[in-house]
Amino acid sequence: MILVTGSTGHVGRELVARCAEAGRPVRALVRKAPADALPDSVEAVVGDLDRPELLRPALAGVRGVFLLPGYADMPGVLAEIGRAGVGHVVLLSSVAAADGVMENAITRMMIESETAVRGSGVPWTILRPSGFMSNTFQWAGGLAVSDVVEAEFPDVPVAMIDPYDIAAVAAHVLLDEAHFGLTHALSGPEPLRPADRVDILARTLGRDLRFRGLSDEEARARMEGAVPPQYIDAFFRYYADGELDDSIVRPTVRDLLGRAPRTFQQWATAHAAAFS
Ligand SMILES: NC(=O)c1ccc[n+]([C@@H]2O[C@H](COP(=O)([O-])OP(=O)(O)OC[C@H]3O[C@@H](n4cnc5c(N)ncnc54)[C@H](OP(=O)(O)O)[C@@H]3O)[C@@H](O)[C@H]2O)c1
């Protein structure tokens, strides 16, 4: 049995689907029932990663766990995973963890999650993806009422990855001893600036979309109130100060899966309905 945390999220939903398609027994951790988005064959169990002591029913009989980072007591979560006799945990982290900058709140959250996994005594694999193509869903509300996309950090290229591919890699490595103790940095196939994504979306949707880059002052003003201050600072450290280079294209998806990572065009085609 594989337990997928974040099963209603972008990566977890894809992982549940891949496991179900392959006929692998899969259990989805959900915060509240019913989970209508899950395939019929998938068992849903209610649990909260911020309450490790309540995870025991979800972990009973589980061999592999796909784990999201950044919850209140990651060592406590890992202690429950170890106590349940789980044989492998695959942690979703971020490329940012490689930089080791503990002053950055997002980087620190990833590093602390990785440290908890590495120190748990449970065999582990860590995935460090680049920024997700699904971050583009942030534009969906605006595109419902306008043909203009306004986005922060217009000059910053990111080798965005489709959550489908992160899930495919997770499914590939889960319970495979060959990947125990390994950290895989993952990216999509090409670096894209926000304007590049708008062009691809425009072609995919058959719409005449235009792009306007926000100044750093505008971007900060929009984030205030919507994003916790420490995360606003983290994003500005990454993308305005250049602390993170997320434009690097990595061969890992192809090396592991024997095929190219999915393009933003493929992602946009698969999710076009969300932008209509
Ligand atoms: N976006 C990026 O560019 C990026 C890059 C690198 C790493 N990451 C990391 O990737 C992770 C997953 O991203 P995603 O896009 O797949 O997730 P997502 O779509 O944002 O969804 C988050 C998932 O976590 C669940 N969740 C939230 N709080 C929980 C709790 N206390 N206990 C149990 N489950 C909880 C949510 O469940 P509900 O349905 O109940 O809310 C949902 O299934 C994030 O942790 C992020 O830090 C993101």
Ligand as a Chemical Component Dictionary entry (heavy atoms), coordinates in Angstrom:
data_LIG
# 
_chem_comp.id                   LIG 
_chem_comp.type                 NON-POLYMER 
_chem_comp.pdbx_formal_charge   0 
_chem_comp.three_letter_code    LIG 
# 
loop_
_chem_comp_atom.comp_id 
_chem_comp_atom.atom_id 
_chem_comp_atom.alt_atom_id 
_chem_comp_atom.type_symbol 
_chem_comp_atom.charge 
_chem_comp_atom.model_Cartn_x 
_chem_comp_atom.model_Cartn_y 
_chem_comp_atom.model_Cartn_z 
_chem_comp_atom.pdbx_ordinal 
LIG N1  N1  N 0  4.503  25.423 -6.641 1  
LIG C1  C1  C 0  5.786  25.285 -6.853 2  
LIG O1  O1  O 0  6.350  25.880 -7.790 3  
LIG C2  C2  C 0  6.593  24.384 -5.957 4  
LIG C3  C3  C 0  7.955  24.179 -6.229 5  
LIG C4  C4  C 0  8.691  23.298 -5.424 6  
LIG C5  C5  C 0  8.059  22.672 -4.360 7  
LIG N2  N2  N 1  6.735  22.916 -4.105 8  
LIG C6  C6  C 0  6.091  22.205 -2.991 9  
LIG O2  O2  O 0  5.223  21.234 -3.539 10 
LIG C7  C7  C 0  4.256  20.895 -2.570 11 
LIG C8  C8  C 0  2.995  20.336 -3.228 12 
LIG O3  O3  O 0  2.502  21.248 -4.134 13 
LIG P1  P1  P 0  1.139  20.963 -4.900 14 
LIG O4  O4  O 0  1.062  22.074 -5.905 15 
LIG O5  O5  O -1 1.000  19.559 -5.330 16 
LIG O6  O6  O 0  0.113  21.175 -3.703 17 
LIG P2  P2  P 0  -1.202 22.021 -3.694 18 
LIG O7  O7  O 0  -1.907 21.868 -5.013 19 
LIG O8  O8  O 0  -0.885 23.383 -3.189 20 
LIG O9  O9  O 0  -2.049 21.246 -2.602 21 
LIG C9  C9  C 0  -1.621 21.088 -1.278 22 
LIG C10 C10 C 0  -2.075 19.734 -0.799 23 
LIG O10 O10 O 0  -1.682 19.564 0.562  24 
LIG C11 C11 C 0  -2.827 19.241 1.329  25 
LIG N3  N3  N 0  -2.662 19.767 2.676  26 
LIG C12 C12 C 0  -2.545 21.066 3.045  27 
LIG N4  N4  N 0  -2.401 21.142 4.390  28 
LIG C13 C13 C 0  -2.446 19.862 4.876  29 
LIG C14 C14 C 0  -2.376 19.292 6.165  30 
LIG N5  N5  N 0  -2.221 20.061 7.267  31 
LIG N6  N6  N 0  -2.444 17.954 6.268  32 
LIG C15 C15 C 0  -2.603 17.161 5.188  33 
LIG N7  N7  N 0  -2.679 17.652 3.925  34 
LIG C16 C16 C 0  -2.599 18.989 3.771  35 
LIG C17 C17 C 0  -3.983 19.898 0.604  36 
LIG O11 O11 O 0  -5.181 19.295 0.987  37 
LIG P3  P3  P 0  -6.596 20.075 1.007  38 
LIG O12 O12 O 0  -7.286 19.687 -0.274 39 
LIG O13 O13 O 0  -7.276 19.546 2.202  40 
LIG O14 O14 O 0  -6.297 21.548 1.095  41 
LIG C18 C18 C 0  -3.596 19.574 -0.845 42 
LIG O15 O15 O 0  -3.899 18.232 -1.170 43 
LIG C19 C19 C 0  4.075  22.116 -1.721 44 
LIG O16 O16 O 0  4.256  21.696 -0.380 45 
LIG C20 C20 C 0  5.203  23.063 -2.118 46 
LIG O17 O17 O 0  5.917  23.493 -0.990 47 
LIG C21 C21 C 0  5.994  23.733 -4.880 48 
# 
loop_
_chem_comp_bond.comp_id 
_chem_comp_bond.atom_id_1 
_chem_comp_bond.atom_id_2 
_chem_comp_bond.value_order 
_chem_comp_bond.pdbx_ordinal 
LIG N1  C1  SING 1  
LIG C1  O1  DOUB 2  
LIG C1  C2  SING 3  
LIG C2  C3  SING 4  
LIG C2  C21 DOUB 5  
LIG C3  C4  DOUB 6  
LIG C4  C5  SING 7  
LIG C5  N2  DOUB 8  
LIG N2  C6  SING 9  
LIG N2  C21 SING 10 
LIG C6  O2  SING 11 
LIG C6  C20 SING 12 
LIG O2  C7  SING 13 
LIG C7  C8  SING 14 
LIG C7  C19 SING 15 
LIG C8  O3  SING 16 
LIG O3  P1  SING 17 
LIG P1  O4  DOUB 18 
LIG P1  O5  SING 19 
LIG P1  O6  SING 20 
LIG O6  P2  SING 21 
LIG P2  O7  DOUB 22 
LIG P2  O8  SING 23 
LIG P2  O9  SING 24 
LIG O9  C9  SING 25 
LIG C9  C10 SING 26 
LIG C10 O10 SING 27 
LIG C10 C18 SING 28 
LIG O10 C11 SING 29 
LIG C11 N3  SING 30 
LIG C11 C17 SING 31 
LIG N3  C12 SING 32 
LIG N3  C16 SING 33 
LIG C12 N4  DOUB 34 
LIG N4  C13 SING 35 
LIG C13 C14 SING 36 
LIG C13 C16 DOUB 37 
LIG C14 N5  SING 38 
LIG C14 N6  DOUB 39 
LIG N6  C15 SING 40 
LIG C15 N7  DOUB 41 
LIG N7  C16 SING 42 
LIG C17 O11 SING 43 
LIG C17 C18 SING 44 
LIG O11 P3  SING 45 
LIG P3  O12 DOUB 46 
LIG P3  O13 SING 47 
LIG P3  O14 SING 48 
LIG C18 O15 SING 49 
LIG C19 O16 SING 50 
LIG C19 C20 SING 51 
LIG C20 O17 SING 52 
# 
